[in-house]
């Protein structure tokens, strides 16, 4: 990228620099909304082109194009503070690691633990609370189970029974499940 490269953006000329390319402004200028299809044919929609404090999850009906608010991001962030504290809570609600097929729940990882967002109530529940980091949290197709990896082993958490069980026990530095 040279100092002579320019980009027309919002009726203004801006110098295209390496700093600008990696800025939030540039990322938002070229970003596309995030979405996930749901079992009922609708989609969870998240417009990353909006300012961070205005972003929220919406349900998009592809037949009509109508969008309705799914979750109150401000309320969810306020609730998350009970786990992460005011300083540890993100300023905006990010896209989760996984949504359930119904769109009723989203999975997040904060500080190495897994959290469940009830999108209708806009409240968080802590799923794991361990010294080890859990990664790769995903819902089962039914949405009743959550899987994740801890210490190179796969674990499953039953949301109804609130119980966890390991699926593998042979994980190590050289065997990653």
PyMOL commands that set and color helices and strands:
alter all, ss='L'
color gray80, all
select helices_A, chain A and resi 18-21+24-30+52-54+73-88
alter helices_A, ss='H'
color red, helices_A
select strands_A, chain A and resi 6-9+12-15+34-37+43-46+58-60+67-69+98-99+105-110+113-118+123-126+134-139+145-150+153-158+163-166
alter strands_A, ss='S'
color yellow, strands_A
deselect
rebuild
show_as cartoon
